[in-house]
């Protein structure tokens, strides 16, 4: 019972479940497991039948696809408080991408079929799922627009803006720390570029004083210089 009570409290921490009563969540908590994944451990593989929906308690998960040459394309990076995948609720689907823990990660895994029954019994969950999927579609449309309409140098700037907005922590000076660590290969994959190209642009930005790196390799963004750079490219 203690384990079930812990899961119940963890479920309440997610926005999608906030408006439900404990007795409603008890039903789905029975089909929920708390799982821990170490760095580089795979949660699921692309094209496997969807068996679980994951809700991240802590950590970071990379969702990516592979082309026929084995090149990796990151679709999304899920962080604490997020759920994935965003399909499979209304018709049979396979996982749309690979999922790999980028660091030690804890997640609630809810079995798909009980979750689908839970959605049918609680329409408010369907409404929230639609809102989540709508936000994801808007984000993907924005990223597609960036890829099609902007030169690569501006795509790198827009990537820094996304990282700032999603993972940034403002320090007591003019710098913003990107709390999540990304390798240059992962940054390149986020905009469909190469590691060599992203290295060149990041070095240029470092020389301009727009970014620098911590000893651990995390990016620091100078908020004033980034704003000036954005204004320059908008002219």
C-alpha positions in Angstrom: 0.0 0.0 0.0 2.9 2.4 0.8 4.2 2.0 -2.8 0.7 2.7 -4.2 0.4 5.8 -2.0 3.8 7.1 -3.2 2.7 6.6 -6.9 -0.6 8.4 -6.1 1.3 11.4 -4.8 3.6 11.4 -7.7 0.7 11.3 -10.2 -0.8 14.4 -8.5 2.4 16.3 -9.3 1.6 16.2 -13.1 -0.6 19.0 -14.5 -2.7 16.5 -16.5 -3.9 14.8 -13.2 -4.2 17.9 -11.0 -8.0 18.3 -11.3 -8.8 14.6 -10.4 -9.6 13.3 -6.9 -7.6 10.7 -5.1 -10.2 8.0 -5.6 -10.1 8.6 -9.4 -6.3 8.4 -9.5 -6.2 5.2 -7.3 -7.7 3.3 -10.3 -4.8 4.2 -12.6 -2.1 4.0 -9.9 -2.6 0.2 -9.8 -1.3 0.0 -13.4 1.6 2.5 -12.8 5.2 1.6 -12.1 8.0 3.9 -11.0 11.1 3.1 -13.1 14.7 4.3 -12.9 16.9 4.5 -16.0 20.7 5.1 -16.0 22.4 7.3 -18.5 22.2 5.9 -22.1 19.6 3.3 -21.1 16.8 2.8 -23.6 13.2 3.2 -22.6 11.8 2.0 -25.9 12.7 1.6 -29.5 11.1 3.1 -32.6 8.5 0.9 -34.3 7.9 -1.2 -31.2 4.2 -1.4 -30.2 3.4 1.2 -27.6 3.0 -0.5 -24.2 3.5 2.3 -21.7 3.1 6.1 -21.4 5.9 7.7 -19.5 5.7 10.7 -17.1 9.1 12.1 -16.1 9.7 12.6 -12.4 13.3 13.7 -12.8 16.1 13.5 -15.4 16.1 14.0 -19.1 15.2 11.7 -22.0 16.3 12.1 -25.6 13.7 11.1 -28.3 15.3 10.5 -31.6 15.0 8.8 -35.0 17.7 7.1 -37.1 18.0 7.4 -40.9 19.2 4.6 -43.1 22.8 5.7 -42.7 22.6 5.5 -38.9 22.5 9.3 -38.4 20.6 10.5 -35.4 17.9 13.2 -35.5 16.7 14.4 -32.2 12.9 15.0 -32.3 12.5 16.2 -28.7 14.2 16.3 -25.3 11.7 15.5 -22.5 12.4 16.9 -19.0 10.9 16.7 -15.6 7.1 17.1 -15.6 6.6 16.0 -19.2 4.9 13.0 -20.7 5.6 11.0 -23.8 4.8 9.6 -26.4 1.9 11.8 -27.4 0.2 9.2 -29.6 -1.5 5.8 -29.3 -4.4 6.9 -27.1 -7.1 6.6 -29.7 -5.8 4.0 -32.2 -3.0 1.3 -32.2 0.4 2.9 -32.9 4.1 2.0 -32.6 6.6 4.2 -30.8 7.5 7.1 -33.2 11.1 7.3 -32.0 13.8 5.9 -29.8 13.9 7.1 -26.2 17.2 7.2 -24.3 18.0 8.5 -20.8 20.5 11.4 -21.0 21.3 11.1 -17.3 19.9 9.1 -14.4 16.1 9.4 -14.9 13.0 8.4 -12.9 9.7 8.0 -14.6 6.2 6.7 -14.0 5.2 4.1 -16.6 1.5 3.7 -17.1 0.3 0.7 -19.1 -1.3 1.8 -22.3 -4.6 -0.1 -22.2 -5.6 0.8 -18.7 -4.6 4.4 -19.5 -6.9 4.4 -22.5 -9.8 3.1 -20.3 -8.9 5.8 -17.8 -9.2 8.5 -20.5 -12.6 7.3 -21.6 -13.9 7.5 -18.0 -12.4 10.9 -17.4 -13.1 13.3 -20.3 -11.1 16.1 -18.7 -7.9 14.0 -19.4 -8.8 13.9 -23.1 -9.1 17.7 -23.1 -5.7 18.1 -21.5 -4.1 15.6 -23.9 -5.5 17.5 -26.8 -4.0 20.7 -25.4 -0.6 19.0 -24.9 -0.6 17.7 -28.5 -1.7 21.1 -29.9 1.3 22.7 -28.1 3.6 20.0 -29.6 2.2 20.6 -33.1 2.8 24.4 -32.8 6.4 23.8 -31.6 7.1 21.4 -34.5 5.6 23.9 -37.0 7.8 26.6 -35.6 10.9 24.4 -35.9 10.0 23.4 -39.5 9.6 27.1 -40.4 13.0 27.9 -38.9 14.6 25.1 -40.9 12.9 26.1 -44.2 13.1 29.9 -44.0 16.2 30.8 -41.9 20.0 30.5 -42.7 21.9 28.2 -40.5 23.5 31.0 -38.5 20.1 32.2 -37.5 18.9 28.7 -36.7 21.7 28.4 -34.2 20.5 31.7 -32.6 16.9 30.4 -32.5 18.2 27.2 -30.9 19.9 29.2 -28.2 16.7 31.0 -27.5 14.8 27.7 -27.2 17.4 26.4 -24.8 17.2 29.6 -22.8 13.5 29.5 -22.5 13.2 25.8 -21.7 16.3 25.1 -19.6 17.7 28.5 -18.6 18.4 29.7 -15.1 19.3 33.4 -14.6 22.4 34.0 -12.5 23.1 37.0 -10.4 24.9 38.7 -13.3 24.3 39.1 -17.0 24.5 35.3 -17.7 21.9 32.6 -18.1 22.9 29.0 -17.3 21.5 26.2 -19.5 21.1 23.7 -16.7 20.8 20.7 -19.0 24.0 19.5 -20.6 24.1 19.0 -24.4 26.9 17.7 -26.5 27.7 19.5 -29.8 26.4 16.5 -31.6 23.1 16.7 -29.8 22.8 20.4 -30.5 23.5 19.8 -34.2 20.9 17.0 -34.3 18.3 19.4 -32.9 18.5 21.6 -36.0 19.5 18.9 -38.5 23.1 20.0 -38.9 26.5 18.5 -38.3 28.8 18.6 -35.3 31.5 20.3 -37.3 29.1 23.1 -38.4 27.7 23.7 -34.9 31.3 23.8 -33.5 32.1 26.6 -35.9 29.1 28.7 -35.1 29.4 28.2 -31.3 33.1 29.2 -31.5 32.1 32.4 -33.4 29.5 33.2 -30.7 32.0 32.5 -28.0 34.5 34.9 -29.5 31.7 37.5 -29.7 31.1 37.0 -26.0 27.5 35.8 -26.6 28.2 32.4 -25.0 30.8 30.6 -22.9 31.0 27.2 -21.2 31.2 26.1 -17.6 33.9 23.6 -16.5 31.3 20.9 -16.8 30.5 21.9 -20.4 27.2 23.6 -19.9 26.4 26.6 -22.0 26.2 30.1 -20.5 24.4 32.7 -22.5 25.0 36.5 -22.1 21.4 37.8 -22.1 22.2 41.3 -23.3 24.5 40.3 -26.1 22.1 37.6 -27.3 19.3 40.2 -27.4 21.5 42.6 -29.4 22.3 39.7 -31.8 18.6 39.0 -32.3 17.9 42.6 -33.0 20.8 42.7 -35.5 19.4 39.7 -37.4 15.8 41.1 -37.4 16.9 44.2 -39.3 
